[in-house]
Amino acid sequence: MIYPNKIKQRLQAGDKIMGCFLALPGIASAELMIMVGYDCVLIDREHGQASMQDATAQMAAANAAGGTAFLRIPKLDLGEIKYALDAGMVGLMVPMISSVAEAELLGKACTYPPQ
């Protein structure tokens, strides 16, 4: 499913947003953070306990609760990036990008031809 990036839309409108890092696995934690007032969660797979399957379920729970989920992946991994985007993540955080070549590779992994 393709989810709208409500956070991007709100930022473009000049709104302030509030988000939190989410290191716990399980859909209840993602849903709860949205229900208590956070606009978005960043599911942390670099330091957190969530698997990709957990992250996908947490994304769906955050969206169902009216929020938005982003994903922090453990490293620059093209397969994981494509999986996350295909699953519906509207944004990614990729740690340890330290060169122009890595940044270009990340950009290419996030787009499809002919872009």
Residue pairs with C-beta under 8 A, 6 or more apart in sequence:
1 60
1 88
2 88
3 59
3 63
3 68
3 88
3 90
4 90
5 68
5 90
5 91
6 39
6 67
6 68
7 17
7 19
7 39
7 40
7 68
7 70
7 90
7 91
8 90
8 91
10 17
10 39
11 17
17 39
17 40
18 37
18 38
18 39
18 40
19 38
19 39
19 40
19 41
19 42
19 70
20 33
20 38
20 41
20 42
21 41
21 42
21 44
21 48
21 72
22 29
22 30
22 33
22 41
22 42
22 43
22 44
22 48
22 50
22 58
23 44
23 47
23 48
23 49
23 50
24 48
24 49
24 50
25 48
25 49
25 50
25 51
25 54
25 58
26 54
26 58
27 57
27 58
27 60
27 61
28 61
29 58
30 41
30 43
30 58
30 59
30 61
30 62
30 65
30 67
30 69
31 61
31 62
31 64
31 65
33 41
33 62
33 67
34 41
34 62
34 65
34 66
34 67
35 65
38 67
39 67
39 68
40 62
40 67
40 68
40 69
40 70
41 58
41 62
41 67
41 68
41 69
41 70
42 69
42 70
42 71
42 72
42 93
43 50
43 54
43 55
43 58
43 59
43 69
43 70
43 71
43 72
44 50
44 72
45 51
45 52
45 55
45 71
45 72
45 73
45 74
46 72
46 73
46 74
46 75
46 95
48 72
50 58
52 80
52 83
52 84
52 87
55 69
55 71
55 84
55 87
55 89
56 87
56 88
58 69
59 69
59 71
59 87
59 88
59 89
60 88
62 68
62 69
63 69
63 88
68 90
69 89
69 90
70 89
70 90
70 91
70 92
70 93
71 84
71 89
71 91
71 92
71 93
72 92
72 93
72 94
72 95
73 80
73 81
73 84
73 92
73 93
73 94
73 95
74 80
74 95
75 94
75 95
75 96
76 94
76 96
76 97
76 102
76 105
76 106
78 105
78 109
81 92
81 94
81 106
81 109
81 110
82 109
84 92
85 92
85 110
92 110
94 106
97 103
97 106
